[in-house]
Structure formats: C-alpha cells, structure tokens
Amino acid sequence: MKMVRAWPKESRTVANDFIKKYGLPDEATPSLLMWHDNGPWKRTIVYKEPIEHNFPIAHKDVVEQVINFEVPADKADELATFDGSVYFDRTRGELSAKCDKEVANMLALNLAVDVITDKKSPDEARQAYADAMQQVMSGAKPEIVSELKFERPSARAAADPDRPLINRPITGRLDESVPRKSGEPQP
C-alpha cells in the first residue's frame, strides 16, 4: 500500500503483514490503518508512529487490537500494573492491547482477563507474559498465544454507560458558568 511506504520500518512491516493477512483496511489515514471485525478482533489499528515499550523486552508498540469486554472500574490499577499497553474503555465496554505482534496482543488480553477475573495477580500475569514470549521468541507457539481463551460478550452487554448524577436537563449554555477574567469578551 503506497500510503505506508514512508512510515517507520516497524509500522510499515506490521501494516504490510496485516494487509497480507486481513486484506486492505476498512479505514486508512496518513497516521493509521484500521480493520473492523477481522479475526477475533472488534477492531485492529496499525499506527504510523511507534511507541517505545520495554515490557517484557524492548520493542515498539504499533498495533492495537480491541475486543468487547466488561472491565470493572476497580480493576484499573491492576491492569495498569500488569501491562501499561493494555487499555480499557469502560463506557464502550472495550478492552485492548497494543504491541508489535498479534500473538503478543492475544497473550496480553488472555492474561488481562485472568487479572480481571482474579485468576492471576498482576505480578503473576507479568511473569506468565514474559515466559510465554520467551517461548514465542524461541520458535514455540504456546496455546495461550493461539486464540482468545474466554467468552466475549456483545458490545451492548460489555458497555457500561454509568448512571446519571444530575436528574434534570441542563438548560442554558454550558460556557455561561465558566468564570471569566476581567475584560474577557463573552462568546
């Protein structure tokens, strides 16, 4: 794909691998490629700009893969302790991992669910991640990197739109309540 020719090597390589595996992306901008409902993923995004990441070994995160999964708010700290490249959007009911390889994202999400469901502590999940990635780097393919090992709910079931704390409609303009500096013009 012409668009990725000028991308950094890491991003370009991953983008071309995903195009070979999943076909042309559903969306493309100068800074990312996106596929919807590809394989087990709700969404796959390959980013132009790599992000340095040193866990479990120095690499550059370029591909994010998203699934539907409900993550309780009280698990945020544990997920962050496990892996800084595992993210969740509680409102949308999404859980994602960002790494340099699809197998690493598969592994990260399997272990993130183990943390969420209290099957592993964050430290146990970190060690399991490092052990499995060492096996992958040695040419093995442990079962935990081959598929998602848990049920994924529908988007509706995973979403948490929260609850209102204001039970009346907001009237007027929201910017009217913002204090202004003396002499600042009104919008």
The 8 nearest C-alpha neighbors of each residue, nearest first, counted from 0:
[[1, 2, 3, 4, 15, 18, 23, 14],
 [2, 0, 4, 3, 5, 6, 11, 15],
 [1, 3, 0, 4, 29, 5, 6, 28],
 [2, 4, 6, 5, 1, 11, 0, 14],
 [5, 3, 1, 6, 2, 11, 0, 7],
 [4, 6, 3, 7, 2, 11, 1, 8],
 [7, 5, 3, 11, 4, 47, 10, 8],
 [8, 6, 10, 9, 11, 5, 47, 48],
 [7, 9, 11, 10, 12, 6, 5, 13],
 [10, 8, 12, 11, 7, 13, 49, 61],
 [11, 9, 13, 12, 47, 7, 8, 61],
 [10, 12, 14, 8, 6, 13, 9, 3],
 [13, 11, 15, 9, 14, 10, 8, 16],
 [12, 14, 16, 10, 15, 11, 17, 9],
 [15, 13, 11, 17, 16, 12, 10, 45],
 [14, 16, 18, 12, 17, 13, 11, 19],
 [17, 15, 13, 19, 14, 18, 12, 20],
 [18, 16, 20, 14, 19, 15, 21, 13],
 [17, 19, 22, 15, 23, 21, 20, 16],
 [20, 18, 16, 17, 22, 21, 15, 23],
 [19, 21, 17, 18, 22, 16, 15, 23],
 [22, 20, 18, 17, 19, 37, 23, 24],
 [23, 21, 18, 19, 20, 24, 17, 34],
 [22, 24, 18, 25, 21, 34, 19, 17],
 [25, 23, 34, 26, 33, 32, 22, 27],
 [24, 26, 34, 33, 35, 23, 27, 32],
 [25, 27, 33, 24, 32, 34, 28, 31],
 [28, 26, 32, 31, 33, 24, 29, 25],
 [29, 27, 31, 30, 32, 26, 2, 33],
 [28, 30, 31, 2, 27, 47, 3, 32],
 [29, 31, 47, 28, 46, 48, 32, 27],
 [32, 30, 46, 28, 45, 47, 27, 29],
 [31, 33, 27, 45, 44, 26, 24, 28],
 [34, 32, 44, 26, 24, 43, 25, 27],
 [33, 35, 24, 25, 43, 42, 37, 44],
 [34, 36, 42, 37, 41, 25, 43, 33],
 [37, 35, 41, 40, 42, 38, 34, 39],
 [38, 36, 40, 35, 39, 34, 21, 41],
 [37, 39, 40, 36, 21, 41, 35, 42],
 [40, 38, 37, 41, 36, 147, 66, 146],
 [41, 39, 42, 37, 38, 36, 66, 65],
 [40, 42, 36, 66, 65, 35, 37, 39],
 [41, 43, 35, 65, 40, 34, 36, 64],
 [42, 44, 64, 34, 33, 63, 65, 40],
 [45, 43, 33, 63, 32, 62, 46, 64],
 [44, 46, 62, 32, 31, 61, 14, 63],
 [47, 45, 31, 61, 48, 30, 44, 62],
 [46, 48, 30, 10, 31, 6, 49, 45],
 [47, 49, 46, 50, 61, 10, 7, 30],
 [48, 50, 61, 59, 60, 47, 51, 10],
 [51, 49, 60, 59, 52, 48, 61, 58],
 [52, 50, 59, 58, 60, 49, 53, 57],
 [51, 53, 58, 59, 57, 54, 50, 60],
 [54, 52, 57, 56, 55, 58, 51, 59],
 [55, 53, 56, 52, 57, 82, 58, 129],
 [54, 56, 129, 53, 57, 128, 132, 125],
 [57, 55, 54, 53, 58, 52, 129, 132],
 [56, 58, 53, 52, 54, 55, 59, 51],
 [59, 57, 52, 53, 51, 56, 60, 99],
 [58, 60, 51, 50, 49, 52, 99, 61],
 [59, 61, 98, 99, 50, 49, 97, 62],
 [60, 62, 49, 46, 99, 45, 10, 98],
 [61, 63, 45, 97, 98, 44, 99, 60],
 [64, 62, 97, 44, 96, 43, 45, 95],
 [65, 63, 43, 95, 96, 42, 40, 44],
 [64, 66, 95, 42, 41, 94, 40, 43],
 [67, 65, 41, 94, 40, 93, 68, 95],
 [68, 66, 93, 154, 92, 151, 157, 152],
 [69, 67, 93, 157, 92, 94, 151, 66],
 [68, 70, 157, 92, 71, 158, 93, 89],
 [69, 71, 89, 68, 72, 74, 87, 115],
 [70, 72, 73, 74, 69, 89, 75, 115],
 [73, 71, 74, 75, 70, 89, 76, 69],
 [72, 74, 71, 75, 76, 77, 70, 115],
 [73, 75, 77, 72, 71, 76, 115, 78],
 [76, 74, 78, 77, 73, 72, 79, 71],
 [77, 75, 79, 78, 74, 80, 73, 81],
 [76, 78, 80, 74, 79, 75, 121, 81],
 [79, 77, 81, 75, 80, 76, 74, 82],
 [80, 78, 83, 76, 82, 81, 77, 75],
 [81, 79, 77, 78, 82, 121, 76, 83],
 [80, 82, 121, 78, 79, 125, 77, 124],
 [83, 81, 84, 79, 85, 80, 78, 125],
 [82, 84, 79, 85, 81, 80, 86, 78],
 [83, 85, 97, 82, 96, 86, 98, 79],
 [86, 84, 96, 83, 82, 95, 97, 78],
 [87, 85, 95, 94, 84, 96, 88, 83],
 [88, 86, 94, 93, 89, 95, 70, 85],
 [87, 89, 93, 91, 90, 92, 94, 86],
 [88, 90, 92, 91, 159, 87, 70, 158],
 [89, 91, 159, 160, 158, 92, 88, 161],
 [92, 90, 158, 88, 89, 93, 159, 157],
 [158, 93, 91, 157, 89, 69, 68, 90],
 [94, 92, 67, 88, 68, 87, 91, 66],
 [93, 95, 87, 66, 68, 65, 86, 67],
 [96, 94, 65, 86, 64, 85, 87, 66],
 [95, 97, 85, 104, 63, 64, 84, 86],
 [96, 98, 63, 84, 62, 60, 104, 85],
 [99, 97, 60, 62, 100, 61, 104, 103],
 [98, 100, 60, 61, 62, 59, 58, 101],
 [101, 99, 103, 102, 98, 104, 62, 13],
 [100, 102, 104, 103, 105, 99, 98, 62],
 [103, 101, 105, 144, 104, 100, 106, 145],
 [102, 104, 106, 100, 101, 105, 107, 98],
 [105, 103, 107, 101, 96, 106, 102, 108],
 [106, 104, 102, 108, 103, 144, 107, 101],
 [105, 107, 144, 103, 109, 104, 108, 143],
 [108, 106, 104, 110, 109, 105, 111, 103],
 [107, 109, 111, 110, 105, 106, 104, 112],
 [110, 108, 106, 112, 111, 107, 147, 105],
 [109, 111, 113, 107, 112, 108, 124, 106],
 [112, 110, 108, 114, 113, 109, 107, 115],
 [111, 113, 115, 114, 110, 109, 116, 108],
 [112, 114, 118, 110, 116, 111, 119, 115],
 [113, 115, 111, 117, 119, 112, 116, 120],
 [114, 116, 112, 113, 117, 74, 111, 70],
 [115, 117, 113, 114, 118, 112, 119, 111],
 [118, 116, 114, 119, 115, 113, 120, 112],
 [119, 117, 113, 116, 114, 120, 115, 112],
 [120, 118, 114, 117, 113, 123, 124, 121],
 [119, 121, 123, 122, 114, 124, 117, 118],
 [120, 122, 81, 124, 123, 77, 80, 114],
 [123, 121, 125, 124, 120, 126, 81, 80],
 [124, 122, 120, 126, 125, 121, 119, 127],
 [123, 125, 127, 121, 122, 126, 110, 119],
 [126, 124, 122, 128, 123, 127, 81, 121],
 [125, 127, 129, 123, 128, 124, 130, 122],
 [128, 126, 124, 130, 125, 129, 131, 123],
 [127, 129, 125, 131, 126, 130, 124, 132],
 [128, 130, 126, 132, 127, 55, 131, 133],
 [131, 129, 127, 133, 128, 132, 126, 134],
 [130, 132, 134, 128, 133, 129, 127, 135],
 [133, 131, 135, 129, 134, 130, 136, 128],
 [134, 132, 136, 130, 131, 135, 129, 137],
 [133, 135, 137, 131, 139, 132, 136, 130],
 [136, 134, 132, 139, 138, 137, 133, 140],
 [135, 137, 133, 138, 134, 132, 139, 131],
 [138, 136, 134, 135, 139, 133, 132, 140],
 [137, 139, 135, 136, 134, 140, 133, 141],
 [140, 138, 135, 134, 137, 141, 136, 133],
 [139, 141, 135, 142, 138, 144, 134, 145],
 [142, 140, 143, 144, 139, 131, 145, 134],
 [141, 143, 145, 144, 140, 146, 148, 131],
 [142, 144, 141, 145, 106, 146, 109, 148],
 [145, 143, 106, 102, 142, 105, 141, 146],
 [146, 144, 142, 143, 141, 102, 140, 147],
 [147, 145, 144, 148, 105, 143, 142, 39],
 [146, 148, 149, 109, 105, 145, 108, 143],
 [149, 147, 146, 109, 150, 143, 145, 112],
 [150, 148, 147, 151, 109, 112, 146, 113],
 [151, 149, 152, 148, 147, 68, 67, 153],
 [150, 152, 67, 68, 149, 153, 66, 157],
 [153, 151, 156, 157, 67, 68, 154, 150],
 [152, 154, 156, 155, 157, 67, 151, 68],
 [153, 155, 157, 67, 156, 158, 92, 152],
 [154, 156, 153, 158, 157, 92, 152, 91],
 [157, 155, 153, 154, 158, 152, 69, 92],
 [158, 156, 92, 69, 68, 154, 155, 152],
 [92, 159, 157, 91, 155, 90, 156, 154],
 [158, 160, 90, 161, 89, 92, 91, 157],
 [159, 161, 90, 158, 162, 91, 89, 92],
 [162, 160, 159, 163, 90, 89, 158, 164],
 [163, 161, 164, 160, 159, 165, 166, 90],
 [162, 164, 165, 166, 161, 160, 167, 168],
 [163, 165, 166, 162, 167, 161, 168, 169],
 [166, 164, 163, 167, 168, 169, 162, 170],
 [167, 165, 164, 163, 168, 169, 162, 170],
 [166, 168, 165, 169, 170, 164, 163, 171],
 [169, 167, 170, 166, 165, 171, 163, 164],
 [168, 170, 167, 171, 173, 172, 165, 166],
 [171, 169, 168, 172, 173, 167, 175, 176],
 [170, 172, 173, 169, 175, 174, 176, 168],
 [171, 173, 174, 175, 170, 176, 169, 177],
 [172, 174, 175, 176, 171, 177, 170, 169],
 [173, 175, 177, 176, 172, 186, 178, 171],
 [176, 174, 173, 172, 177, 171, 178, 185],
 [175, 177, 174, 173, 178, 172, 179, 171],
 [178, 176, 174, 175, 179, 173, 180, 172],
 [177, 179, 176, 180, 175, 174, 181, 183],
 [180, 178, 183, 177, 181, 182, 185, 184],
 [179, 181, 183, 182, 178, 184, 177, 185],
 [180, 182, 183, 179, 184, 178, 185, 177],
 [181, 183, 180, 184, 179, 185, 178, 186],
 [184, 182, 180, 181, 179, 185, 186, 178],
 [185, 183, 182, 186, 179, 181, 180, 178],
 [184, 186, 183, 179, 175, 182, 174, 180],
 [185, 184, 174, 175, 183, 172, 179, 177]]
